Amino acid sequence: MALTYTVPPDARPARADKALAGAFPEHSRVALQRAFEASLVRRNGSAISKSDTIRAGDNLVFSMPEIRPLDLKAAAIPLDILFEDRHLLALNKAAGMVVHPGAGTAENTLVHALLAHCAGELSGIGGVERPGIVHRLDRGTSGAMLVAKTDKAHRGLAAQFAARSVSKEYLALVEGVPALLSGSIRKPIGRNPRQRHKMTVVETEHGGRDAHTDWQLVERFGDRAALLRCTIHTGRTHQIRVHLKAAGHVLIGDAVYGWKSDGRLPLEPGRVMLHAGHLVVAHPVTGKTLDLRAPLPEDFTVMMKALRKMK
């Protein structure tokens, strides 16, 4: 169904995508972007792009592209559910599980598992390959994740992440022990120009984006390792891993960012020792505070027990 929007006479010039998002808040920005990409937004009869400027009196006609049927197969993979209602669910993602399909992934991602668990009732805003996915955790990171079942829940959760109002707390096992009991790292993060699969601290003028991590020492294991509680106020790729490396404390098991086995540890870690342990978010429909805690997985607790014996 085509929708029509005539720019009010007192409106200031604005980008087309921002004007439509303000006039039609029931449609997500992602959905509107797909309409622009499909040349389904027209001004005075001609297709326009999302960055075009519209002015008072312009007449816009647009429609949403048809949603392609999902061709992914559901997979009955067990999930550790922390909370669930008809709007969303929260789960404790297992380390090693990829969140969504991509190049080289099999039919065992979190999305495949969600299709089976939710029987197809997932928000379509994430697109064909990422239904319900509001945010993600790296493959090797375990812990609390939110999934949207409805578009309304997806938009509400995405808005909270964008506004940085979601409380996100991680536990990290690192090499060495910080000299202080707590600290705050505010260093911009960007793509490593020489190794594109890695992130690094990059000055803002060279493409870095604002990143802020607070940390607190929870437990020390002699002088060889420590358990840190990290609160992130931004959501940059590999943020905790990059920030703690910059502070001189590489995460145990994080070979990408410089961890090397030197025989000092009692166990060989099978992954990066990082766990998203605590999420606090407002329910996007009811407004109720959801205080979500994901128990530590067995490999994490086994590593901690072994480290304690080194003291």
For each residue, the residues with C-beta under 8 A, 3 or more apart:
1: 63
2: 61 62 63
3: 24 61 62 63
4: 59 60 61
5: 19 20 23 24 59 60 61 62
6: 57 58 59 60
7: 11 19 54 55 56 57 58 59 60
8: 11 56
9: 56 57
10: 56
11: 7 8 14 19 55 56
12:
13: 53 54 55
14: 11 18 19 53 54
15: 18 19 50 51 52 53 54
16: 19 20 36 41 43 48 49 50 51 52 53 54 60
17: 20 21 29 32 33 36 50 51
18: 14 15 21 22
19: 5 7 11 14 15 16 22 23 54 60
20: 5 16 17 23 24 27 32 41 60 62
21: 17 18 24 25 27 29 32
22: 18 19 25
23: 5 19 20
24: 3 5 20 21 27 32
25: 21 22
26:
27: 20 21 24 31 32 64
28: 31 32 125 151 154 155 158
29: 17 21 32 33
30: 33 34 125 126 127
31: 27 28 34 35 64 125
32: 17 20 21 24 27 28 29 35 36 41 50 62
33: 17 29 30 36 37 50
34: 30 31 37 38 64 65
35: 31 32 38 40 41 62 63 64 65
36: 16 17 32 33 39 40 41 48 49 50
37: 33 34
38: 34 35 65
39: 36 47
40: 35 36 47 62 63 64 65
41: 16 20 32 35 36 47 48 50 60 61 62
42: 45 46 47 48 60 61 62
43: 16 46 48 52 54 58 59 60
44: 58 59
45: 42
46: 42 43
47: 39 40 41 42
48: 16 36 41 42 43 52 54 60
49: 16 36 52
50: 15 16 17 32 33 36 41
51: 15 16 17
52: 15 16 43 48 49
53: 13 14 15 16
54: 7 13 14 15 16 19 43 48 58 60
55: 7 11 13 58
56: 7 8 9 10 11
57: 6 7 9
58: 6 7 43 44 54 55
59: 4 5 6 7 43 44
60: 4 5 6 7 16 19 20 41 42 43 48 54
61: 2 3 4 5 41 42
62: 2 3 5 20 32 35 40 41 42
63: 1 2 3 35 40
64: 27 31 34 35 40
65: 34 35 38 40
66:
67: 124 128
68: 128
69:
70: 115 120 128 131
71: 128
72: 101 107 111 112 115 128 129
73: 107 112 115
74: 112 115 116 120
75: 107 108 112 113 115 116
76: 113 116
77: 108 112 113 116
78: 113
79: 91 113 114 117
80: 91 92 93 94 294
81: 84 89 90 91 92 117
82: 90 91 92 144 292 293 294
83: 88 89 90 290 292
84: 81 88 89 90
85: 88 89
86: 121 149 150
87: 148 149 150 152 153 283 284 285
88: 83 84 85 146 147 148 149 150 153 157 283 284
89: 81 83 84 85 117 118 146 147 149
90: 81 82 83 84 144 145 146 147 279 290 292
91: 79 80 81 82 144 145 147
92: 80 81 82 142 143 144 145 294 295 297
93: 80 97 99 110 137 141 142 143 144 145 276
94: 80 97 142 297
95: 139 140 141 142 270 271 297 299
96: 139 140 271
97: 93 94 108 109 110 113 139
98: 101 102 105 108 109 110 139
99: 93 109 110 111 133 136 137 139 145
100: 109 110 111 126 129 130 133 136
101: 72 98 105 109 111 112 129
102: 98 105 129
103:
104:
105: 98 101 102 108 109
106: 109
107: 72 73 75 112
108: 75 77 97 98 105 112 113
109: 97 98 99 100 101 105 106 112 113
110: 93 97 98 99 100 113 114 133 145
111: 72 99 100 101 114 115 129 130 131 132 133
112: 72 73 74 75 77 101 107 108 109 115 116
113: 75 76 77 78 79 97 108 109 110 116 117
114: 79 110 111 117 118 122 131 132 147
115: 70 72 73 74 75 111 112 118 119 120 122 131
116: 74 75 76 77 112 113 119
117: 79 81 89 113 114
118: 89 114 115 121 122 132 147 149
119: 115 116
120: 70 74 115
121: 86 118 149 150
122: 114 115 118 131 132 147 148 149
123: 126 131 132 148 149 150 151 153 154
124: 67 127 131 151
125: 28 30 31 148 151 154 155 158
126: 30 100 123 129 130 131 132 133 134 148 154
127: 30 124 130 131
128: 67 68 70 71 72 131
129: 72 100 101 102 111 126
130: 100 111 126 127 133
131: 70 111 114 115 122 123 124 126 127 128
132: 111 114 118 122 123 126 147 148 149 154
133: 99 100 110 111 126 130 136 147 148
134: 126 146 147 148 154 157 158 161
135: 145 146 161 235
136: 99 100 133 145
137: 93 99 141 142 143 145 276
138: 141 238 272 274
139: 95 96 97 98 99
140: 95 96 253 271 272 274
141: 93 95 137 138 272 274 275 276
142: 92 93 94 95 137 274 275 276 294 297 300
143: 92 93 137 170 275 276 277 294
144: 82 90 91 92 93 276 277 278 279 292 293 294
145: 90 91 92 93 99 110 135 136 137 276
146: 88 89 90 134 135 157 279 281
147: 88 89 90 91 114 118 122 132 133 134
148: 87 88 122 123 125 126 132 133 134 151 153 154 157 284
149: 86 87 88 89 118 121 122 123 132 153
150: 86 87 88 121 123 153 154
151: 28 123 124 125 148 154 155
152: 87 155 156 284 285
153: 87 88 123 148 149 150 156 157 284 285
154: 28 123 125 126 132 134 148 150 151 157 158
155: 28 125 151 152 158 159 284
156: 152 153 159 160 284 285
157: 88 134 146 148 153 154 160 161 281 284
158: 28 125 134 154 155 161 162
159: 155 156 162 163 284
160: 156 157 163 165 166 281 282 284
161: 134 135 157 158 164 166 235
162: 158 159
163: 159 160
164: 161 233 234
165: 160 281 282
166: 160 161 279 280 281
167: 231 278 279 280 281
168: 231 232 235 276 278 279
169: 229 230 231 276 277 278 279
170: 143 229 230 231 232 240 274 275 276 277
171: 218 227 228 229 230 274 275 277 296 300
172: 227 228 230 240 244 251 273 274 275
173: 225 226 227 228 251 252 253 269 273 274 300 303 304 307
174: 225 226 227 228 244 249 250 251 252
175: 224 225 249 250 251 252 259
176: 223 224 225 226 248 249
177: 217 220 221 222 223 224 225 226
178: 181 183 215 217 226 228 247 249
179:
180: 183 217
181: 178 216 217
182: 214 215 216 217
183: 178 180 214 215 247
184: 212 213 214 215
185: 211 212 213 214 215 243 244 246 247
186: 210 211 212
187: 201 208 211 243 246
188: 201 202 203 204 208 209 210 211
189: 199 200 201 202 208 209 211 236 237 238 239 242 243
190: 199 200 202 206 207 208 209
191: 196 198 199 200 202 207
192: 195 196 197 198 199 200
193: 196
194:
195: 192 198
196: 191 192 193
197: 192 256
198: 191 192 195 238 256 257
199: 189 190 191 192 236 237 238 239 241 242
200: 189 190 191 192 242
201: 187 188 189 208 242 243 246
202: 188 189 190 191 206 207 208
203: 188 206 208
204: 188 207 208 209 210
205:
206: 190 202 203
207: 190 191 202 204
208: 187 188 189 190 201 202 203 204 211
209: 188 189 190 204 234 236
210: 186 188 204 234
211: 185 186 187 188 189 208 234 236 239 242 243
212: 184 185 186 232 233 234
213: 184 185 230 231 232 233 239 240 243 244
214: 182 183 184 185 230 231 232 233
215: 178 182 183 184 185 228 229 230 231 244 247
216: 181 182 228 229 230
217: 177 178 180 181 182 220 226 227 228
218: 171 226 227 228 229
219: 226 227 304
220: 177 217 223 225 226 227
221: 177 224 225 226 227 307 308 310 311
222: 177 225 310 311
223: 176 177 220
224: 175 176 177 221 264 265 307 310
225: 173 174 175 176 177 220 221 222 252 265 307 310
226: 173 174 176 177 178 217 218 219 220 221 249
227: 171 172 173 174 217 218 219 220 221 304
228: 171 172 173 174 178 215 216 217 218 244 249
229: 169 170 171 215 216 218
230: 169 170 171 172 213 214 215 216 240 244
231: 167 168 169 170 213 214 215
232: 168 170 212 213 214 235 239 240
233: 164 212 213 214
234: 164 209 210 211 212 239
235: 135 161 168 232 239
236: 189 199 209 211 239 242
237: 189 199
238: 138 189 198 199 241 242 257
239: 189 199 211 213 232 234 235 236 242 243
240: 170 172 213 230 232 243 244 251 274
241: 199 238 244 245 251 254 256 257 272 274
242: 189 199 200 201 211 236 238 239 245 246 257
243: 185 187 189 201 211 213 239 240 246 247
244: 172 174 185 213 215 228 230 240 241 247 249 250 251
245: 241 242 248 249 250 251 254 257 258
246: 185 187 201 242 243
247: 178 183 185 215 243 244
248: 176 245
249: 174 175 176 178 226 228 244 245
250: 174 175 244 245 254 257 258 259
251: 172 173 174 175 240 241 244 245 254 257 259 272 273 274
252: 173 174 175 225 259 265 269 272 273 303
253: 140 173 259 269 270 271 272 273
254: 241 245 250 251 257 258 259 272 273 274
255: 258 259 260
256: 197 198 241 272
257: 198 238 241 242 245 250 251 254
258: 245 250 254 255
259: 175 250 251 252 253 254 255
260: 255
261: 265 268
262: 265
263:
264: 224
265: 224 225 252 261 262 268 269 306 307 310
266: 306 307 309 310
267: 302 303 306
268: 261 265
269: 173 252 253 265 272 273 299 303
270: 95 253 299
271: 95 96 140 253 299
272: 138 140 141 241 251 252 253 254 256 269
273: 172 173 251 252 253 254 269 300 303
274: 138 140 141 142 170 171 172 173 240 241 251 254
275: 141 142 143 170 171 172 294 296 297 300
276: 93 137 141 142 143 144 145 168 169 170 279 294
277: 143 144 169 170 171 293 294 296
278: 144 167 168 169 291 292 293 294
279: 90 144 146 166 167 168 169 276 290 292 294
280: 166 167 289 290 291 292
281: 146 157 160 165 166 167 289 290 292
282: 160 165 287 288 289 290
283: 87 88 286 287 288 289 290
284: 87 88 148 152 153 155 156 157 159 160
285: 87 152 153 156
286: 283
287: 282 283
288: 282 283
289: 280 281 282 283
290: 83 90 279 280 281 282 283
291: 278 280
292: 82 83 90 144 278 279 280 281
293: 82 144 277 278
294: 80 82 92 142 143 144 275 276 277 278 279
295: 92
296: 171 275 277 300 301 304
297: 92 94 95 142 275 300 301
298: 301 302
299: 95 269 270 271 302 303
300: 142 171 173 273 275 296 297 303 304
301: 296 297 298 304 305
302: 267 298 299 305 306
303: 173 252 267 269 273 299 300 306 307
304: 173 219 227 296 300 301 307 308
305: 301 302 308 309
306: 265 266 267 302 303 309 310
307: 173 221 224 225 265 266 303 304 310
308: 221 304 305 311
309: 266 305 306
310: 221 222 224 225 265 266 306 307
311: 221 222 308
